[in-house]
Each structure stands twice: as C-alpha cells, then as structure tokens.
C-alpha cells in the first residue's frame, strides 16, 4: 500500500515535471536549428527526427560558418565533417568522422545507425557508404574556405598543431622531423571561439524519450585525419532516456579525453541536477587543463536543463538555445562561465 502510494506520487511528480515537454536544447545561438528541431517535433516527428533536422539545418546554413560545408579547412584546405546521433531509448548510435564530399553529415550518421549494424564509419569509406545510400557527393570547399586557407598559408605558421617537430628548411609545410623543443603555430594552441563551433543538440518528447546529436566541421587548419570529440560517443554527446542527455562543444582534442557528456549523464543518473552535472563535467577537465575552451549542455529525465562552460578570455558567457512547450519557440539562454 505504502509502496503504491509512493509510486503514485513519483508518477505525479514525473508528470508535473514533464509539463514543459517536449524540449529541444542546443549549443550556441543557432536559432534556426532549434526552430527546425522544434518544428519537427510539432509536426509529429520523433526526437531522432528533431535532432537530425535541427543539426541538418545548421549544416545547410553553415551556422556561424563553422558547421557544415565551407568551413574550418584543414591543413590542405579541405573541409571534413564529423557527426553523431544517439537514441536514448535503444542506446543505438550512428557516427561519421572525417567525412568528405557529403554535406549532410548528421543524415549519414543516422543512416549508419539505421541502415547498418555498425556504430561509426570514418574517412573515405564513410563517404563511399554515404554515396551508396544516395547522399549527393559535392565539393565542400567554398570561396570563403579557400580564402581562410590561403590567408592561413600566408601566415607561415606551420608546423600546425604539431609538437616536437621542425619543418624541412626548404618549406614551412612539411615534411617534418622530430625536434626536442615544442613548436606550434605562434607557439600556442590556436583553439578559441573563432576556430571552433559545433552544434550539439538534445531533444526530449512528452514520453521522456531522449535523443542527442552533434555536427561539426571540427577545427580550422587541423592535421588531415584529425577527429575531435563531436562524433565520439560520450564525448560529443550522450543520451540515455533513463538518466538524461548531454552534448558538448569546444576543444575536442582536450575534451574527448574526459568523456564529459557521458560523465554528466551518469551524474544526473545519480541525482545531480543538470546544472550541477554540467559543472562537474567541466570541472573534471579544468583540473588538468585549466584554460581549455569548452562548454556543455545537460537535460535530465524530467526535462530540466542546464549548461556550464570554462571561463577563458574568449569565452566568459556561454549562449545556448531552448525551445519547450512553455516558450513554443526558440529562446536564447546564457550561463556565465566559471
Ligand atoms: C571539435 N568540438 O572538433 C569540436 C569543435 C567544437 O566548438 O565544438 N567547437 O573539436
């Protein structure tokens, strides 16, 4: 009797807590992406549809020029894409990394999840898979990305993102040999809000079904083949409808070492509220890399959400978007970094 009363109040609490559901939340002020995801949910789509449509909107809009085609050219001038999508009910995941020639990276990630028994495909083979699945092969280079690339080449800042190497004396662009002292572009990691942007998105429906996903063109001037945190499960995003969901953005080379999205979800599973879970995930990284560039968004099983970011000169406040049944539209939110 006591137990069923308990259950009754728990159900009541969950229902009440669900009043602002459905929910869409995404990193950065990418309003059109939030709106696309919200529209997908409102027109009867699933949370996976919402995450896919939302991230795809960013890929087409080139959100900030740093998601999708024509952004973040690598060291050879090519744009490559990373993306993932996760179903928080079935725990299925699809991911692509170092994807070339295909604009709709999140769509390919979903095809990996739903049309194969695999979880992640990478590089040229991922592109061939996408072509075989009917995705159009297109040049991801634009005049803007060519311009960014040639400006960077002129800066003579190679070797780039390498350490302990020195360039061939006849060229600044490799081949490189080992060197005792550390050498990097201008002597420091060039990772900040300008070299980076990722859409990370969480969607949740009125039944508490959660999905999460990411899409990015990674890091400007990266070494070809470099894959960041975004397509890595538990790093870029994680969703478990029985615990919560999280998505991260920032310096993936650092962040992926700590699986911040997985950590935040596990903390929420153990009762932490979303803001506290987000903060703890950032704190864990800060312990080792106090000046890393990064942020995370979190949502729990009752549809409450939060965000946290590491305070660095280029990021003192983190902006993210939310749409829920209360707002019925995409609303800009911000959190001060700590
Ligand atoms: C990466 N995390 O490839 C991505 C980029 C990013 O905000 O999130 N920028 O490292």
Boltz pocket constraint, residues with backbone or C-beta under 6 A from the ligand:
constraints:
  - pocket:
      binder: B
      contacts: [[A, 195], [A, 196], [A, 197], [A, 198], [A, 216], [A, 217], [A, 218], [A, 219], [A, 227], [A, 228], [A, 229], [A, 230], [A, 248], [A, 249], [A, 250], [A, 251], [A, 252], [A, 253]]
      max_distance: 6.0
